[in-house]
Amino acid sequence: MKRTGSAVAGLLAALCLLAPGAALANGALAIDGNQGQAYGFSYDYPDMRGAEQRALRECGPGCRVVLRFSTGCGAYAADQARGSTAYGWGTAASSQAAQNRAMSECSARGQRCMVRVWGCNSR
C-alpha cells in the first residue's frame, strides 16, 4: 500500500512538471491601416495576449491584430509593386504550407508578392 502511494505521488509530480511544456504556444500578426505597410509578428508566446501585444508593439501606432494562431505556423506576404495594397496571411502545420497560403492570398490581388515574415510555434 505504501509503495502504491509513492508511485502515485511520483506520477503526479512528473505530470505537474510536464504540464507547462504541454501548453500550446501562441502567435499573432498585426498590420497597419495602410494595408500592411507596417507589420508586427510574434510566435512561441505562452499566452495569446502576450503574442498580440508583441505583434502590436512591433507594428506601431494604428495597427490591429489580424491573425492569431495557437499551433503550427503563420506567415504574412505583401505585394512589392509600388502603390499596391495587396497582402495575404495564412496558417498551417508547416512553415512552407503557411507561406504558400499567404502567397496565394496575396497573389490573388497582387503581382509581385513576397513573404515578409513567417514563424512556427515550437509546441
C-alpha positions in Angstrom: 0.0 0.0 0.0 2.8 2.4 0.9 4.6 1.5 -2.3 1.5 2.4 -4.4 1.1 5.7 -2.7 4.7 6.6 -3.5 4.2 5.6 -7.2 1.1 7.7 -7.5 2.8 10.7 -5.9 5.8 10.3 -8.2 3.4 10.1 -11.3 1.6 13.2 -10.2 4.8 15.1 -9.7 6.0 14.1 -13.1 2.7 15.2 -14.7 3.0 18.6 -13.0 6.5 19.1 -14.4 5.3 18.1 -17.9 2.1 20.2 -17.9 3.7 23.6 -18.7 5.5 22.2 -21.7 2.4 20.6 -23.0 0.6 24.0 -23.3 0.1 25.5 -26.7 2.3 28.3 -27.9 0.7 31.3 -29.5 1.5 33.7 -32.3 -0.1 36.8 -33.9 0.2 39.2 -36.8 -0.6 42.9 -36.7 -0.8 45.2 -39.7 -1.4 48.9 -40.0 -4.3 50.7 -41.6 -2.4 51.2 -44.8 -3.0 47.6 -45.8 0.2 46.3 -44.2 2.9 48.8 -44.9 3.9 48.3 -41.3 3.6 44.9 -39.6 4.5 43.1 -36.4 4.7 39.3 -35.9 5.1 37.0 -32.9 5.3 33.3 -32.2 6.0 30.9 -29.3 4.3 33.0 -26.6 2.8 31.2 -23.7 -0.4 33.2 -23.9 -2.3 34.9 -26.7 -2.4 38.2 -25.0 1.4 38.3 -24.9 1.6 37.3 -28.6 -0.8 40.0 -29.6 1.0 42.7 -27.5 4.3 41.8 -29.1 2.9 42.0 -32.6 1.3 45.3 -31.9 4.5 46.8 -30.4 6.5 45.7 -33.4 3.9 47.2 -35.8 3.5 50.5 -34.1 0.6 53.0 -33.8 -2.6 52.5 -35.8 -2.1 48.7 -36.1 -4.6 45.9 -35.4 -4.2 42.2 -34.9 -5.5 40.3 -38.0 -4.2 36.8 -37.4 -3.9 34.6 -34.3 -2.5 31.1 -34.2 -2.0 28.6 -31.3 -0.5 25.7 -33.2 1.7 25.3 -36.2 3.0 28.2 -38.3 1.9 31.6 -39.6 3.1 33.7 -42.5 2.5 37.2 -44.0 3.1 38.1 -47.6 2.7 41.5 -49.3 2.9 42.8 -52.9 6.1 44.6 -53.6 4.7 46.6 -56.5 4.8 50.4 -55.9 1.4 51.6 -54.6 -0.1 48.1 -54.3 -2.2 47.3 -51.2 -2.3 43.5 -51.9 -1.4 41.3 -49.0 -2.2 37.9 -47.5 -1.6 35.7 -44.5 -2.1 32.1 -43.6 -1.6 29.4 -41.0 -0.7 25.8 -41.5 1.0 22.9 -39.8 4.3 23.6 -41.6 6.2 26.8 -42.5 6.1 26.0 -46.2 2.3 25.5 -46.2 1.7 28.7 -44.2 3.9 30.6 -46.6 2.2 29.1 -49.6 -1.2 30.1 -48.2 0.0 33.7 -47.6 1.4 33.9 -51.1 -1.8 32.5 -52.6 -3.9 35.1 -50.7 -1.6 37.9 -51.8 -1.2 36.7 -55.4 -5.0 36.7 -55.9 -4.8 40.5 -55.8 -1.2 41.4 -56.4 1.6 40.6 -58.9 4.9 40.8 -57.1 4.1 39.2 -53.8 6.8 38.2 -51.3 6.7 36.6 -47.9 7.7 39.3 -45.4 7.7 37.2 -42.3 6.9 33.7 -41.0 7.3 31.7 -37.8 6.3 28.4 -36.2 5.3 27.7 -32.7 7.5 25.0 -31.1 4.7 23.3 -29.3 
